[in-house]
Amino acid sequence: MNNNDIFKKLRVALQLRDDQIVEILQLADFRISKAELGAFFRNADHPNYMECGDQVLRNFLNGLIIHLRGTKENPKNPNEILSKNKAALKTTASIPKPAKPKTGLTEKLPAKNNNYKAKKQRPIVEKVKFNNGKNKKS
């Protein structure tokens, strides 16, 4: 398990969005853009994938401590912070999407002339017969 996997699992477990992660990293005086952050969460075979270094993960964990527990001067209750995140996710999920206008595809189309005949389509793939490694079209 590498740093990217740990970062992904923490993001899912704590239900964090990208902008929240950027804010958490700023609490630890570490600046990163959303685009750079998105590169950590991509698949390993994606061309824009980037390995998450130890420094990024360390600063995220330090910022997460400040985000959840607060500082010595201003302590916080972690359960309240996590419940706020869950409530924010539920409100964004419960916002109804605007209804799509009907395009009329379900309505019947006007009848066309009966004397129109559709052309027979050729197959996309031609039949090929292999004979001793040499292909011949049939």
Secondary structure, 3 states (H helix, E strand, C coil): CCHHHHHHHHHHHCCCCHHHHHHHHHHCCCCCCHHHHHHHCCCCCCCCCCCCCHHHHHHHHHHHHHHHHECCCCECCHHHHHHHHHHHHHHHHHCCCCCCCCCCCCCCCCCCCCCCCCCCCCCCCCCEEEECCEEEEC
